Amino acid sequence: MRVLIAEDEPTAARLLTRELESQGYRVFVASNGREALELAERENLSLVLTDWIMPEMDGLELCRALREHPDKSRYHYVIMISSRSSPKDRENAMTARIDDFLVKPYDQGELRARLGVARRVLEMQERLHNQNVKLVRSQEELLQANLHLTEATEIAEYARNRSLQLFEELPVAGFTYDTSGCIFEWNRRAESVFGINAHEVMGREVWDVLGAKLVGKREQGQIRRVFEGGSFEDSPWSDGSNFFLVSSHCIKNRDGIVVGAVSTAVDVTQQRRAELLIERQKQDLVELNGKLQALAVTDGLTGIPNHRAFQERLHGLTEQANVGLGFSLAMVDVDHFKHFNDTYGHQAGDEVLRKTAECLIGNLRGSDFVARYGGEEFAILFRGVDEESAVQLCDRLRARIESIETPYSKITASFGVATWGTAATDAEDLIVAADQAMYLAKREGRNRVCFHSQLQKAA
């Protein structure tokens, strides 16, 4: 599959090109948005990976330009790869109709997963386009057939004469009936479509022959309006298994009085089933995308949010903190974790991590957030909590962890707490401050809570 990279930073472009080529993609590279737009049009490239900030035309402008392309049959799947990751940035990207968003530095596995989703979407789009082309052709053929039928009906109305030969040779199922609904003509195509011979239907009411499921109250109402001098075209009739487009026109005698009706039915069962299949596939794709998005922010071992989800929540809280709503961060490390792996095996180590995660998430307040940071470390965000309160909450969590029952050694954990505005006013600095406090807890004997201000006192 071919893919376009729009990236003005040569090193980043080379790294991304190398990764995509290792996955079997043929890569085209543009150093700015305008060059990327021209390359996408010239090479008919549907999959685009773009940086946000670029000269001449940035990533958002590139996406808008692709969406405004006059060829609506080609869909461009655009993945934004940017270091800008605030909720407002994401909102702006989605407003520009970006399909997906990756934060630099990106995880290669996550990139492969997102590209897999993009490939499936584009393949589905191609199949939908081909199905739509077939449906349009079928509709054009149907329209042409109905035009032929209308012309035949007009000839019959003006000449007061029904031509049996013409009626029999119609390319669609056709039948005529009087104002009581009794059938008096049933052509060969009707025999084929409905599987009923002409001699079996003569003198029987049309709704009795076709059945109540196909000719229900709505359809009988349409027929009555035709008896009043009206007509209808391409009305969908279905018995739940078969689908038809039905047109009906009134038949008048020499005095202009309606004496019956002529109807045609085009079997569109295959086209309708194809449409329903496409709709189901689209719904399946939406559900799959939802599952992939959930997997992207969930830790596979513990089932709690992962490092990426933590970073998103942390940056969201920093923006709220800048308008007055503070928070605290706690870094948590399972004590002597290597001992569990070395003594009892890695399965025991995995169980210790799962039990610790269950304990943390089961004892947090509703406004708090916990994620697996990596390895045996967890990160907790306490919304609207100062350092003193965060320490008290962490001490309760520490005691809960210590009380976990296992067939192995007792589980304990060391906590390090840092508060926004007191320890740092930058997200990365806040993580460093909490991490330093956690290592202070390790040095002082483990299974305890230390806070950042203690580091200054220790110094």
C-alpha positions in Angstrom: 0.0 0.0 0.0 1.2 3.5 -0.7 1.4 6.2 1.9 2.3 9.9 1.9 4.4 11.5 4.7 4.2 15.3 5.2 7.1 16.2 7.5 9.4 19.3 7.3 11.9 17.8 9.8 14.3 15.6 7.7 15.3 13.3 10.6 11.7 12.6 11.7 10.8 12.0 8.0 13.6 9.5 7.6 12.8 7.6 10.8 9.1 7.4 9.9 9.9 6.4 6.3 12.2 3.6 7.6 9.5 2.3 9.9 6.8 2.3 7.2 9.0 0.7 4.6 9.8 -2.1 7.1 6.1 -2.7 7.2 5.9 -3.1 3.4 4.5 0.4 2.6 5.7 2.4 -0.5 6.4 5.8 0.9 6.2 9.3 -0.7 7.7 12.2 1.3 6.8 15.9 1.2 8.5 18.6 3.2 5.5 20.9 3.5 1.7 20.8 3.2 1.5 22.4 -0.2 4.0 19.9 -1.7 2.0 17.1 0.1 -1.3 18.3 -1.5 0.2 18.3 -5.0 1.8 14.9 -4.5 -1.4 13.4 -3.1 -3.3 14.6 -6.2 -0.6 13.6 -8.7 0.0 10.1 -7.3 -3.6 9.4 -6.1 -2.5 8.8 -2.5 -5.2 8.0 0.0 -3.3 7.4 3.2 -1.6 10.6 4.6 0.6 11.0 7.7 1.2 14.6 8.5 3.0 16.8 11.0 1.0 19.8 12.4 3.5 22.6 12.1 5.0 22.9 8.5 5.9 25.8 6.2 3.6 27.2 3.5 0.7 25.0 4.6 0.3 23.3 8.0 -1.2 19.9 8.7 -4.7 21.2 9.5 -4.8 23.3 6.2 -3.6 20.2 4.3 -6.4 18.1 5.7 -9.0 20.7 4.9 -7.7 21.0 1.3 -7.9 17.2 0.9 -11.5 17.2 2.2 -12.4 19.9 -0.3 -11.0 18.0 -3.3 -13.6 17.9 -6.1 -13.2 14.1 -6.6 -15.6 13.0 -3.8 -15.1 9.3 -4.7 -11.6 9.3 -3.2 -11.4 9.4 0.5 -8.2 10.5 2.2 -7.4 9.0 5.6 -5.3 11.5 7.5 -3.3 10.7 10.6 -1.8 13.7 12.5 1.5 13.0 14.2 2.4 15.9 16.5 3.9 16.8 19.8 0.9 19.1 20.5 -1.5 17.0 22.6 -3.7 19.2 24.7 -7.5 18.7 24.6 -7.8 22.0 22.7 -5.3 20.8 20.1 -7.2 17.6 19.7 -10.4 19.5 19.3 -8.9 21.7 16.6 -7.6 18.6 14.8 -11.0 16.8 14.9 -12.7 20.1 13.7 -10.4 20.0 10.7 -11.7 16.4 10.2 -8.4 14.6 11.0 -9.2 10.9 11.1 -6.6 9.9 13.8 -4.1 11.5 16.1 -0.7 10.3 17.4 1.4 12.1 20.0 5.2 12.5 19.5 7.1 10.5 20.4 4.9 7.8 19.1 5.0 4.1 20.0 5.8 1.9 16.9 3.3 -0.7 17.9 0.6 1.9 18.3 1.6 3.3 14.9 1.2 -0.1 13.3 -2.2 -0.6 14.9 -3.4 2.8 13.7 -2.1 2.1 10.2 -3.9 -1.2 10.2 -7.2 0.6 11.1 -6.5 3.2 8.3 -5.9 0.4 5.8 -9.2 -1.4 6.7 -11.1 1.9 6.5 -9.7 2.7 3.0 -10.3 -0.9 1.8 -13.9 -0.6 3.1 -14.3 2.8 1.4 -13.1 1.3 -1.9 -15.6 -1.6 -1.6 -18.4 0.9 -0.8 -17.5 3.0 -3.8 -17.6 -0.1 -6.1 -20.9 -1.1 -4.6 -22.3 2.4 -5.1 -21.2 2.4 -8.7 -23.0 -0.9 -9.3 -26.1 0.4 -7.5 -26.1 3.6 -9.6 -25.9 1.5 -12.8 -28.8 -0.6 -11.6 -30.8 2.5 -10.8 -30.1 3.9 -14.3 -31.2 0.6 -15.9 -34.3 0.7 -13.7 -35.0 4.3 -14.7 -34.6 3.4 -18.3 -36.9 0.4 -17.9 -39.5 2.6 -16.2 -39.2 5.2 -19.0 -40.0 2.4 -21.5 -42.9 1.3 -19.4 -44.2 4.9 -19.1 -44.0 5.3 -22.8 -45.9 2.1 -23.3 -48.6 3.2 -20.8 -49.0 6.5 -22.5 -49.5 4.8 -25.8 -52.1 2.5 -24.2 -53.9 5.5 -22.6 -54.0 7.7 -25.8 -54.8 4.8 -28.2 -57.2 3.1 -25.7 -55.5 -0.2 -26.6 -53.4 -2.6 -24.6 -50.7 -4.2 -26.6 -50.3 -7.7 -25.3 -47.1 -8.4 -27.2 -45.4 -5.2 -25.8 -46.6 -6.0 -22.3 -45.3 -9.5 -22.5 -41.8 -8.3 -23.6 -41.3 -5.8 -20.9 -37.9 -6.3 -19.1 -39.6 -5.9 -15.7 -42.5 -7.8 -14.0 -45.8 -6.3 -15.1 -49.4 -6.9 -14.3 -52.7 -5.2 -14.7 -55.9 -5.3 -12.6 -59.3 -3.7 -12.4 -60.5 -1.3 -9.6 -61.5 -4.3 -7.4 -57.9 -5.5 -7.5 -58.6 -8.6 -9.8 -55.7 -9.4 -12.1 -56.4 -9.8 -15.8 -52.8 -9.6 -17.2 -49.5 -11.1 -15.8 -46.5 -11.0 -18.0 -43.6 -13.6 -18.3 -41.2 -11.5 -16.3 -43.8 -11.5 -13.4 -44.0 -15.3 -13.6 -40.2 -15.4 -13.3 -39.9 -12.8 -10.5 -42.8 -14.0 -8.3 -42.6 -17.7 -9.2 -46.3 -17.9 -10.1 -47.7 -18.8 -13.5 -50.2 -16.5 -15.2 -53.1 -19.0 -15.2 -52.9 -19.2 -11.4 -53.5 -15.5 -10.8 -56.2 -14.6 -13.3 -59.3 -13.2 -11.5 -57.6 -13.2 -8.1 -56.9 -10.0 -6.2 -53.4 -8.6 -6.4 -52.9 -8.4 -2.6 -54.1 -12.1 -2.3 -51.6 -13.2 -5.0 -48.6 -11.3 -3.6 -49.5 -11.7 0.1 -50.2 -9.4 2.9 -46.6 -9.0 3.8 -45.7 -7.5 0.4 -49.0 -5.7 -0.1 -49.9 -4.4 3.3 -52.0 -1.4 4.4 -49.5 1.2 3.0 -49.3 -0.5 -0.4 -53.1 -1.0 -0.7 -53.4 2.7 0.1 -51.1 3.5 -2.8 -53.1 1.4 -5.1 -56.4 3.1 -4.0 -54.9 6.4 -4.8 -54.0 5.1 -8.3 -57.7 4.1 -8.7 -58.5 7.7 -7.9 -56.5 8.8 -10.9 -53.0 9.1 -9.4 -49.8 7.2 -9.8 -46.5 6.4 -8.0 -43.0 5.4 -9.1 -40.2 3.4 -7.5 -42.0 2.8 -4.2 -40.1 0.2 -2.1 -42.1 -2.9 -1.4 -40.7 -5.7 0.7 -41.9 -8.9 2.5 -38.8 -8.9 4.7 -36.9 -11.3 2.5 -37.4 -9.8 -1.0 -37.2 -6.2 -2.1 -38.9 -4.5 -5.1 -39.2 -1.1 -6.6 -42.9 -0.8 -7.7 -44.5 1.8 -10.1 -48.2 2.0 -10.9 -50.3 4.1 -13.2 -54.1 4.2 -13.7 -55.8 2.8 -16.8 -58.7 4.9 -18.2 -61.4 4.0 -20.7 -62.5 6.1 -23.7 -64.5 8.3 -21.4 -61.6 9.1 -19.1 -62.9 7.0 -16.3 -60.3 4.9 -14.3 -61.0 1.2 -14.8 -57.9 -0.3 -13.3 -54.1 0.0 -13.0 -50.9 -1.3 -14.5 -48.0 -2.0 -12.2 -44.3 -2.9 -12.7 -42.0 -4.4 -10.1 -38.2 -4.5 -10.4 -36.5 -7.1 -8.2 -33.7 -5.2 -6.3 -33.2 -7.9 -3.6 -29.5 -8.4 -4.4 -28.8 -4.7 -4.4 -30.6 -4.2 -1.1 -28.9 -7.1 0.6 -25.6 -5.7 -0.6 -26.5 -2.3 1.0 -27.5 -4.0 4.2 -24.2 -5.9 4.3 -22.3 -2.7 3.7 -24.2 -1.0 6.6 -23.4 -3.9 8.9 -19.7 -3.8 7.8 -19.6 -0.1 8.5 -21.1 -0.7 12.0 -18.6 -3.4 12.6 -15.9 -1.1 11.6 -17.1 1.6 14.0 -17.2 -0.9 16.8 -13.8 -2.2 16.0 -12.4 1.4 16.0 -14.0 1.9 19.4 -12.3 -1.3 20.7 -9.0 -0.2 19.2 -9.2 3.2 20.8 -10.0 1.6 24.2 -7.0 -0.8 23.8 -4.7 2.1 23.0 -5.3 3.6 26.5 -5.6 0.4 28.5 -2.8 -1.6 30.1 -3.0 -5.2 28.9 -1.8 -6.8 32.2 -3.7 -4.9 34.9 -6.7 -3.6 32.9 -6.3 -0.1 34.2 -5.3 3.0 32.1 -1.8 2.9 30.6 1.1 5.4 30.4 -0.5 7.2 27.4 -3.8 7.6 29.2 -1.9 9.0 32.2 -0.1 11.6 30.1 -3.4 12.7 28.5 -5.1 13.1 31.9 -2.0 14.9 33.4 -1.9 17.5 30.6 -5.6 18.0 30.9 -5.2 18.7 34.7 -2.3 21.1 34.1 -4.6 23.2 31.9 -7.3 23.2 34.6 -4.7 24.0 37.2 -3.7 27.1 35.2 -7.2 28.5 35.8 -7.3 27.7 39.5 -8.1 24.0 40.1 -5.0 22.4 41.6 -4.0 18.8 41.9 -1.3 16.4 43.3 0.6 13.6 41.7 1.8 10.4 43.5 4.3 8.0 42.0 4.0 4.5 43.5 6.6 1.7 43.3 6.0 -1.9 44.4 8.8 -2.7 47.0 11.2 -5.5 46.2 9.4 -6.4 43.0 12.4 -8.2 41.6 12.2 -10.5 44.7 8.7 -11.7 43.6 9.9 -12.5 40.1 13.2 -14.2 41.2 11.7 -16.2 44.1 8.2 -17.1 42.8 8.4 -16.6 39.1 7.2 -14.0 36.7 3.5 -15.2 36.9 3.7 -14.3 40.6 5.1 -10.9 39.7 2.2 -10.4 37.3 -0.3 -11.3 40.0 1.3 -8.9 42.4 0.9 -6.1 39.8 -2.7 -7.0 39.2 -3.6 -7.2 42.9 -1.9 -3.8 43.5 -3.8 -2.2 40.6 -7.1 -3.7 41.9 -6.3 -2.3 45.4 -5.5 1.2 44.1 -8.4 1.6 41.8 -10.8 0.1 44.3 -9.9 2.6 47.0 -9.6 5.8 45.1 -12.2 8.6 45.2 -14.4 9.1 42.2 -12.5 12.1 41.0 -9.0 10.5 41.3 -7.2 8.7 38.5 -4.7 5.8 38.5 -2.6 4.4 35.7 0.2 1.9 35.3 3.2 4.1 34.6 5.5 1.3 33.6 7.1 -1.8 35.1 6.2 -2.0 38.7 5.4 1.8 38.9 1.9 3.3 39.1 0.9 7.0 38.9 -2.1 8.5 40.8 -3.6 12.0 40.1 -5.6 13.6 43.0 -7.8 16.3 41.6 -8.3 19.4 43.8 -6.0 18.1 46.5 -3.0 19.8 48.2 0.1 18.1 49.4 -1.0 17.4 52.9 -4.3 15.8 51.9 -2.6 13.8 49.1 -0.1 12.4 51.7 -3.0 11.3 53.9 -4.8 9.6 51.0 -1.6 7.9 49.9 -1.0 6.6 53.4 -4.4 5.0 53.4 -3.6 3.4 50.1 -0.2 2.2 51.4 -2.0 0.5 54.3 -4.5 -1.1 52.0 -1.7 -2.5 49.8 0.1 -3.9 52.9 -3.1 -5.8 53.8 -3.4 -7.6 50.5 -3.5 -11.4 51.0 -1.2 -13.4 48.8 0.5 -16.9 49.0 3.8 -15.0 48.5 5.6 -12.4 50.6 3.8 -9.4 51.9 3.2 -6.7 49.3 4.3 -3.2 50.2 4.8 0.0 48.1 6.6 3.3 48.4 4.8 6.6 47.5 6.2 9.9 46.4 3.9 13.0 46.3 4.3 16.3 44.5 1.7 19.1 44.2 1.2 21.4 41.2 2.3 24.9 41.9 4.3 23.9 45.0 6.7 21.3 43.5 6.5 22.3 39.8 4.5 24.2 37.2 5.4 21.9 34.3 4.0 18.4 33.8 7.4 16.8 33.2 9.0 18.6 36.2 6.0 17.4 38.4 6.7 13.8 37.4 10.4 14.2 38.3 9.5 15.8 41.6 7.1 13.0 42.6 9.7 10.4 41.4 12.4 12.0 43.6 10.0 11.9 46.6 9.3 8.2 45.9 13.0 7.4 45.8 13.4 9.2 49.1 10.8 6.8 50.5 12.8 3.9 49.2 16.0 5.2 50.8 14.3 5.7 54.1 13.2 2.1 54.4 10.3 1.6 51.9 6.6 1.0 52.7 6.1 4.7 53.4 4.9 8.0 51.9 7.3 10.9 51.2 6.5 14.3 49.8 8.5 16.7 47.7 9.0 19.3 50.3 10.9 16.8 52.4 13.6 16.8 49.8 14.3 20.4 50.5 14.5 19.7 54.3 16.8 16.7 53.7 19.0 18.9 51.5 
